[in-house]
Amino acid sequence: MTVPQRIVLLLLAASLIAGLATGAAIYYRLSYFWAILYGGGWVWSRFALKGISLHRSARTTRAQVGQIFEERYEVINESRIPKIWFEVQNGSSLPDSGGSQVLTLLGGRQRRIYWSQTFLKHRGVFPLGPTDLSSGDLFGLFPVSITQPARESLLVYPLMFHIHSFPNPAGLLPGGEALRRRTHQVTPNAAGVREYVHGDAMNRIHWASTARRNRLIVKEFELDPLAEVWLFLDSERFGQTALPEERLETNVLTYWRKPVSFHLPPSTEEYGVSITASLASYFVRRGRSVALVSAGRHLTLLSPDRGGRQLGKILEALALSHAEGNLPMQGLVETQAKHITRGSTVILITHTNRPEFPYVVEYLLRRGVRPVVVLMDALSFGGVKGNQEIAEKVRLLSIPVLVVENGANLEVALGNQRLASAPA
C-alpha cells in the first residue's frame, strides 16, 4: 500500500469516527468524498492502460560513434475508452538515450507517433529497452505500469577516420607470388576461365571469351597471400591510461544546422580501437586481405579475408573490445606468428612502455614479415614516460613508427610519412 493510499484511508477513518462521535453531517459528507475518491481511483487505474500497446522500431541496428540514432515510437489505444495520461519511459542502457515522454489525451481507437534522437558517444552493444508504460488515476493513488522487454539491440561501431595514405615497409610491394589456390574473391591474379554458373557476379564475366564462344564465360582468380595485413591491437590492461573526459553537450534538434565536432575520449584504449578500425577500413578499400588479433577480455582472432563482410566482422569485434587482458604484445605476437605468411605486413597498435617491445619487432623481422608500429604516447594521456625511447629503438631497426599523441588528428597522424621514416 502506497503512502497516498494510507493517507486517504486515514482521512476516511477520521471522518467516520468524527461523524459517529459528533453526528455532524459535514463529517459524513467527507467520508463519502474520501470513499468515492479511493474507490473511483482504484476503478480508474484498472482501465488506465487497458488496450494500450507500444511499438518501438529503429531505422537501423548498426551505427557508428558520432552519428545520430533515431527510433520510432508508436502508441496505440485499441480500446474505446480515452486515455487521459500515461508515461513512456525508455530503460535502455544507451547513454543519453531519448524516447521518454508523457502523453496526454489519447482518444479511443487512436494512435500517437513520435521520434527520438540520440547522439552516439560510446561504442558497444546496447539493448533497445526495456520500455515501461505507466499511468494511474488523476490523484496518483493507484499507479499502474507494464514493462515491454527489449526486442532488439543497437551495435555501435567505433569512430573511424578516412585515411588517405599509410606507410608501407621499405622494399615490400602490395602483392606477391601466387599460391595457385582458387578463391571466390576477386583478386589481382586471374587464374583462368570457366563456364558461367547461376549466381556468378556480372563483373566476373570475361567478355572476350564470351563473344568468341557465344556463351557466358567467367574468370577464376587465385589467392595472393603476400597481400595480407595483420592488425595486432594491444588490449593489455597494464599501461592503459586515460584523462578525465570533458562532457560533450549536444542538442540533437540543432545537430543538422550545426553538426557537433566529436572528439575521441582521451584514453589509450579508445584511440587504439579507433586506429585499428580506421586502418582496417583503409586496407579493405584497397582490396587487401586483413586480419585482426587482440587479447582483451576475450581472445579475438579473425583470419585474413577481403571485402566489406570482413570489415563488418572487424568493426563488430572492435565494438565489443575491452582493454582488460593480461597477455602482453610479446606473447600475443609469439602465439600467432606461426600463422602469418612470410612477406605479410604486420601492424602493431600499442601503448606499451615495456623495454622488451623492440625485441618483438626484431622477432617479426627474423620471421620474414614486415612490421609497422603505431605507438600511442602514454605521457600525453596522463601516463608515464618510456614511449619515446621505445620509438627510437624501433626506428634503429629501419621500421616505420608513427607516434600518436592525445588530441592528434588521426587522418594526418596515420599518414604522416615524416614520423614514420627511419633515421638516416
URURWO-V565960 format. One line per field, one symbol per residue. psi: psi as a letter, one per 30 degrees, with the letter a starting at -180 (. if undefined). Layout:
psi->???
This chain:
psi->kleeeeeeeeeeeeeeeeeeefgkfeeeeeeeeeeeeeeeeeeeffgegkgkkkkkllelgklkkflkkkkkkjkkjflfkkkellkkkjglgkkhkafklkklijlkhllkkllkkkkkfklakkkialkkkkaalfggeikllkkjlkflkkjjllkkkjkflkkkkkgkkiaaklfhkklfljlfjkfallkkkkfklfffkjeeeeeefhlkklkkllkjefgkkkjjkjgkekfklklkkkkjjkjfegefejkkjkkkkikeeeeeeeeeeeeeeeeefgglkklkkkibelkkjjlklllfeeeeeeeeeefgkkiglfjleeeeeeffeffkkkflkkjjjlglgkfgeffeeeeeefggljlkkjkkjfefggallfeeeeeeeeffghkkkkkklkgkjfeeefgjfeffllk.
